[in-house]
Amino acid sequence: MKIAIDIGNTQIKIGVFDDKKIIYNSNFNNEDEISKHLQNIKKLRPKISIISSVVPILTKKYEKIIKENFRIESFIINHTNCNINLNVPQPETVGADRICNVAATLKLYTKPSLIIDFGTATTYDVVNNQKSFIGGVIAPGIKTSGEFLIQKAALLNKTALIFPKKVIGENTEENIQSGIMYGAIDQIEGMIHRINNETQIKNNIILTGGFSKLISSKLSIKHTIDTDLTLKGMLFIYESNN
């Protein structure tokens, strides 16, 4: 059994693998919530720990938690051990989560590919025919944008981030929902077209992250959803080192 912990800026995701099958999967926003999951995970007796993190202070914290509870050292994913050609001037600046997404895409999907991950930020990662990561785009995440708007506008209440029935909203809540959600669709489709034009090829589109299923329902461009892409990439990178 292998435990994979993906530490993001606002969410932490845990998966336990039996060979290549995920048999336990959970995510949470509070870094201390792992204690609620430890009992279930202990029953599975993981022997290997893999961590992908974009929050260095939490990397150390979770390394310690894993060592104390399972008596194993964690394999920490970074640009030097990923065994991927990061064909950019500063590969050390590529986030571990993005590296894992690329690793999973190289193993599982047709190239060239464009990976869109809906998290704190919406990231676009481009993998070419030569199986190299050649760069991408980072945009404000859907939830991040919505929360910022609501925080800055005194008269706006907290609004559920869902698609309204019509683009033209009939009240303030629907106006906000339309602007954020349909605006996100237009941004995503526009960015896909821009990236395809720049690479001069039609990229295979893969969606992952929290909003991927919701966005998928309105996206007119052919795509694949893989909500466990990052966890799978973590496993593949570990296996490429062992």
SULMOMO-V100208 format. One record per residue. N is the residue number from 1. PHI is phi in degrees with one decimal (NA if undefined). D_CENTER is the distance of its C-alpha to the mean C-alpha in Angstrom with 1 decimal. Layout:
((N & PHI & D_CENTER) (N & PHI & D_CENTER))
This chain:
((1 & NA & 22.6) (2 & -126.9 & 19.5) (3 & -102.1 & 17.3) (4 & -117.3 & 13.7) (5 & -122.0 & 12.3) (6 & -103.6 & 8.8) (7 & -100.6 & 10.0) (8 & -103.5 & 8.2) (9 & -68.9 & 10.6) (10 & -126.0 & 11.1) (11 & -142.5 & 9.7) (12 & -118.9 & 10.3) (13 & -120.5 & 9.6) (14 & -122.4 & 12.5) (15 & -135.6 & 13.5) (16 & -114.0 & 17.1) (17 & -101.6 & 18.0) (18 & -106.7 & 21.6) (19 & 60.2 & 21.9) (20 & -108.7 & 18.9) (21 & -100.1 & 18.8) (22 & -80.3 & 16.5) (23 & -108.6 & 19.3) (24 & -144.3 & 17.7) (25 & -146.5 & 14.5) (26 & -155.1 & 13.9) (27 & -143.4 & 11.9) (28 & -155.1 & 13.7) (29 & -98.2 & 14.0) (30 & -93.0 & 17.1) (31 & -59.5 & 17.0) (32 & -87.4 & 20.4) (33 & -71.6 & 19.5) (34 & -58.5 & 18.9) (35 & -58.5 & 22.7) (36 & -69.3 & 22.6) (37 & -100.4 & 20.8) (38 & -61.3 & 22.8) (39 & -62.5 & 25.7) (40 & -64.1 & 23.9) (41 & -70.9 & 22.1) (42 & -60.2 & 25.5) (43 & -63.1 & 27.1) (44 & -86.4 & 24.9) (45 & 52.3 & 26.1) (46 & -64.8 & 23.3) (47 & -108.4 & 24.8) (48 & -134.7 & 21.9) (49 & -123.9 & 19.1) (50 & -126.4 & 16.0) (51 & -125.0 & 13.9) (52 & -117.2 & 11.0) (53 & -146.0 & 11.3) (54 & -113.0 & 11.2) (55 & -127.4 & 14.0) (56 & -52.4 & 17.1) (57 & -63.6 & 19.3) (58 & -78.7 & 17.1) (59 & -57.2 & 16.9) (60 & -63.0 & 20.7) (61 & -61.6 & 20.8) (62 & -76.0 & 18.8) (63 & -56.9 & 20.6) (64 & -65.7 & 23.8) (65 & -59.6 & 22.8) (66 & -64.5 & 22.1) (67 & -64.5 & 25.3) (68 & -69.3 & 27.4) (69 & -92.8 & 26.4) (70 & -122.5 & 26.1) (71 & 57.0 & 28.1) (72 & -133.5 & 25.6) (73 & -82.9 & 24.2) (74 & -98.7 & 20.4) (75 & -87.5 & 19.1) (76 & -100.2 & 16.9) (77 & -78.5 & 14.7) (78 & -151.3 & 15.6) (79 & -69.1 & 16.7) (80 & -86.8 & 20.1) (81 & -114.3 & 19.4) (82 & -79.6 & 16.6) (83 & 56.4 & 19.4) (84 & -125.4 & 17.7) (85 & -80.3 & 19.6) (86 & -91.2 & 17.8) (87 & -85.4 & 20.4) (88 & -135.8 & 20.0) (89 & -60.3 & 22.7) (90 & -128.1 & 20.7) (91 & -60.2 & 18.2) (92 & -67.6 & 18.2) (93 & -90.7 & 16.3) (94 & -78.3 & 13.2) (95 & -61.3 & 10.4) (96 & -60.8 & 10.0) (97 & -64.1 & 6.2) (98 & -67.5 & 7.2) (99 & -60.3 & 10.2) (100 & -65.5 & 8.9) (101 & -61.0 & 7.3) (102 & -64.7 & 10.7) (103 & -58.9 & 12.6) (104 & -67.0 & 11.6) (105 & -64.6 & 12.5) (106 & -61.2 & 15.7) (107 & -82.0 & 16.7) (108 & -112.9 & 16.1) (109 & -127.7 & 16.3) (110 & -69.0 & 18.9) (111 & -103.0 & 19.0) (112 & -74.0 & 18.9) (113 & -134.2 & 15.4) (114 & -123.5 & 13.2) (115 & -99.8 & 9.4) (116 & -116.6 & 8.1) (117 & -113.8 & 4.6) (118 & -96.0 & 6.0) (119 & -130.2 & 5.8) (120 & -54.1 & 8.9) (121 & -112.0 & 9.0) (122 & -96.8 & 8.5) (123 & -108.3 & 8.1) (124 & -121.5 & 10.3) (125 & -119.8 & 10.9) (126 & -109.1 & 14.3) (127 & -117.0 & 15.7) (128 & -90.8 & 19.5) (129 & -63.8 & 22.2) (130 & -87.3 & 23.0) (131 & 63.6 & 19.7) (132 & -112.8 & 18.9) (133 & -80.1 & 15.9) (134 & -111.8 & 17.9) (135 & 124.9 & 15.8) (136 & 177.5 & 13.9) (137 & -141.6 & 13.5) (138 & -123.2 & 12.0) (139 & -123.2 & 13.1) (140 & -57.1 & 13.4) (141 & -68.8 & 11.0) (142 & -62.0 & 13.0) (143 & -66.3 & 13.7) (144 & -59.0 & 14.3) (145 & -62.4 & 16.8) (146 & -63.2 & 18.4) (147 & -66.5 & 19.0) (148 & -64.6 & 20.4) (149 & -60.0 & 22.8) (150 & -66.7 & 24.0) (151 & -65.7 & 24.6) (152 & -86.4 & 26.6) (153 & -107.7 & 28.7) (154 & -60.5 & 31.2) (155 & -91.5 & 32.3) (156 & -94.3 & 28.9) (157 & -84.8 & 27.9) (158 & -62.8 & 24.5) (159 & -121.4 & 23.4) (160 & -65.6 & 21.2) (161 & -87.9 & 18.4) (162 & -132.7 & 19.6) (163 & -80.2 & 21.4) (164 & -71.9 & 25.1) (165 & -66.2 & 27.7) (166 & -129.7 & 28.8) (167 & -66.1 & 27.6) (168 & -84.5 & 30.7) (169 & -74.5 & 30.3) (170 & -104.8 & 33.5) (171 & -148.6 & 32.6) (172 & -60.6 & 30.5) (173 & -59.7 & 27.7) (174 & -66.2 & 27.5) (175 & -58.8 & 27.8) (176 & -64.8 & 24.7) (177 & -58.6 & 22.7) (178 & -63.7 & 23.8) (179 & -61.7 & 23.2) (180 & -74.8 & 19.6) (181 & -79.0 & 18.5) (182 & -70.6 & 20.8) (183 & -62.1 & 20.3) (184 & -64.4 & 16.6) (185 & -60.0 & 17.6) (186 & -64.8 & 20.1) (187 & -64.0 & 17.9) (188 & -63.8 & 15.4) (189 & -65.5 & 18.4) (190 & -63.6 & 20.2) (191 & -67.6 & 17.6) (192 & -59.3 & 17.4) (193 & -62.2 & 21.2) (194 & -62.8 & 21.4) (195 & -67.7 & 19.2) (196 & -61.6 & 21.2) (197 & -64.8 & 24.4) (198 & -70.8 & 23.7) (199 & -84.9 & 22.8) (200 & 57.7 & 25.7) (201 & -156.4 & 24.0) (202 & -88.5 & 22.2) (203 & -77.5 & 18.7) (204 & -73.1 & 17.1) (205 & -98.8 & 14.3) (206 & -124.3 & 11.1) (207 & -105.9 & 8.9) (208 & -147.8 & 5.8) (209 & 95.5 & 4.5) (210 & -57.6 & 7.7) (211 & -96.5 & 9.9) (212 & -61.4 & 9.6) (213 & -68.5 & 12.8) (214 & -66.2 & 14.7) (215 & -64.9 & 14.1) (216 & -54.4 & 15.1) (217 & -65.5 & 18.4) (218 & -113.5 & 19.5) (219 & -80.7 & 18.2) (220 & -87.1 & 21.3) (221 & -91.5 & 19.8) (222 & -58.9 & 19.4) (223 & -158.9 & 16.0) (224 & -122.7 & 14.3) (225 & -106.7 & 11.7) (226 & -141.8 & 9.9) (227 & -70.9 & 8.0) (228 & -105.6 & 8.4) (229 & -56.6 & 7.5) (230 & -64.2 & 6.0) (231 & -61.0 & 9.1) (232 & -62.8 & 11.3) (233 & -63.1 & 10.7) (234 & -59.9 & 11.7) (235 & -62.5 & 14.7) (236 & -64.5 & 15.7) (237 & -66.7 & 15.8) (238 & -57.7 & 17.8) (239 & -63.0 & 20.1) (240 & -70.4 & 20.7) (241 & -102.2 & 22.1) (242 & -135.1 & 24.2))
